Amino acid sequence: SEFQELLDNCTWSKTLLNGINGYMVTSNIPGYINSSIFLPASGYRSGNLLKLKGEYTHYWSSSGDAHYGFALFDYALEHCFVGGLGRYIGYPIRPVCP
């Protein structure tokens, strides 16, 4: 639900921050306008390999169970959506201080 909230209530801008591709996600909700979070295109792990660093933005949410989780997907920095996959895939998390 938190990923969907980001998709529904924020402006997503492809950006390069400190030499790193990713998205600047900025709130459109009154009272939080100009609040933002940067989601780097960090790629993912497959076994010992880091794949698609700088190209794909994938993040696990805290939702789901031990075997199945929800992730925010972005293919080649063009289209974002929320979906689910097995947790064996090495997507990063983005911790946020409340």
Summary of the structure (lengths in Angstrom):
residues: 98
radius of gyration: 13.5
end to end distance: 16.0
largest distance: 43.5
contacts: 237
relative contact order: 0.20
helix: 8%
strand: 51%
